[in-house]
Amino acid sequence: MSNETEKPEFWESAFGEKQEMWGFEPAKSAALTKDFFVEKSVKNILIPGIGYGRNAQVFKESGMTVTGIEISKTAIEMAKKHYGTDMVIHHGSVTDMPFDKNQYDGIFCYALIHLLGSSEREKLIRDCYDQLQENGYMVFTMISKKAPTYGQGKQISKDRYEIFEGAQLFFYDQASIKSEFGKAGLFEITEINENQPFFLIKCRKVNNLF
């Protein structure tokens, strides 16, 4: 199933019109994940959907090497402008992963997976897991069914709604998280508020179970 939000023109328009629409402070989830990665001595991370880099900087400041994936050329240029040109950012959709053959000891995917259709979510989880080193960690955040926008707009499929044109969101609960991430080393689910209710979930790659 094609996904409107993974079309470049959607994000080019968003970043072109709104520029640094989320400011420069990292998301709460990014700060918490940075602390977790520091604790686990993670050094080399991948951020699918890196945007203009606001969530990358907190990892870079902690000495980690960051590689990004971003569909919007405008966002990539903004990231270079604000955070320097030393960070590799692959231009393209996360649905076309992998973009390199690297193995990472950490992956952080913020507020992206809920924008994808079912088969695309499954592929993203698999692709991220495949690019993890053994014993590496991947952390995802996603919108919760407790969000006030749940059930609003046009229903696309179960728990998935088009909130406004081009933005189709899948709203997660504990059951759908376990269903989608259970084979990918899921070991922690935390509820967190990022202006609206989110989940922050952690997976560890052990013995390549997926």
NORCOR-V774359 format. One record per helix or strand of 2 or more residues. SS is the DSSP state (H for helix, E for strand). FROM is the first residue (numbers start at 1). LEN is the number of residues. If there is no record, write none. Layout:
SS|FROM|LEN + SS|FROM|LEN
This chain:
H|4|3 + H|8|11 + H|28|12 + E|44|5 + H|57|4 + E|65|6 + H|73|11 + E|88|4 + H|94|3 + E|104|6 + H|113|3 + H|118|13 + E|132|13 + E|154|4 + E|160|5 + E|167|4 + H|174|11 + E|186|8 + E|197|8
